[in-house]
Amino acid sequence: MDKQDQKNEHPRDRFKRLATLRTNAVLKRLKVLSNCANRQIYEYDEQDVDKIFSEVERKVKEAKAKFHFPKKKDFKL
């Protein structure tokens, strides 16, 4: 898609295109992270796992909240 097509792209279509690409990128990176679960190659304990997934879950909640409670605009009269 060239720049002119992107400029004329409907906001819904742009959202679907970018959300799909970005969601697939996140899912791919989660799969890569899960490769660290191989105990034959890596050494870790439950605290490590809890720390990793607490942060991942925190960021997921933060991102989801932006969809439900968008950042408020600055006050204007």
Secondary structure, DSSP 8 states (H G I E B T S, - for coil): --HHHHHH--HHHHHHHHHHHHHHHHHHHHHHHHGGG-TTT----HHHHHHHHHHHHHHHHHHHHHHHS--------
